[in-house]
């Protein structure tokens, strides 16, 4: 919430019902993510891959993040 009304800050996908603009879906290999998106802008301590813009030590993010189990995408988060 931002004082004006509800604001969506991110969208999470946990199943194969949706794909990214570049065709990645939950269940795809992380190798496919690397081929399609290239090297991540940030890999955090939980091995989540983030592509986009972020401000260090804040919650400001704009981009897409891939979480993984093993070598498969388990969750996709899109930040505004």
C-alpha positions, -999 to +999 in steps of 0.1 A: +000+000+000+012+035-007-013+058+009-033+062-024-045+027-026-033-009-031-003-012-053+010-045-068+047-047-062+053-082-077+036-111-093+045-147-085+041-178-108+043-212-092+029-234-120+032-239-158+000-219-165+021-189-176+054-182-193+076-152-193+077-129-224+107-150-235+090-183-231+104-196-197+079-215-174+081-232-141+097-266-146+121-254-173+158-260-167+180-232-153+203-239-183+174-227-205+170-196-184+208-189-189+205-194-226+174-172-230+182-145-205+220-146-203+241-141-172+220-129-142+224-093-128+223-108-093+225-142-077+216-141-040+227-165-012+197-187-019+208-191-056+179-170-069+187-154-103+176-118-108+175-099-140+168-062-139+175-032-117+177-031-080+190-008-053+214-026-028+200-028+007+165-016-002+134-033-014+135-014-047+135-040-075+123-038-111+128-070-131+123-108-130+136-134-106+139-172-110+139-195-080+150-230-084+149-265-070+177-286-083+182-275-118+146-266-125+127-233-122+104-236-092+090-201-090+091-169-111+087-134-096+081-103-116+088-070-098+074-037-109 
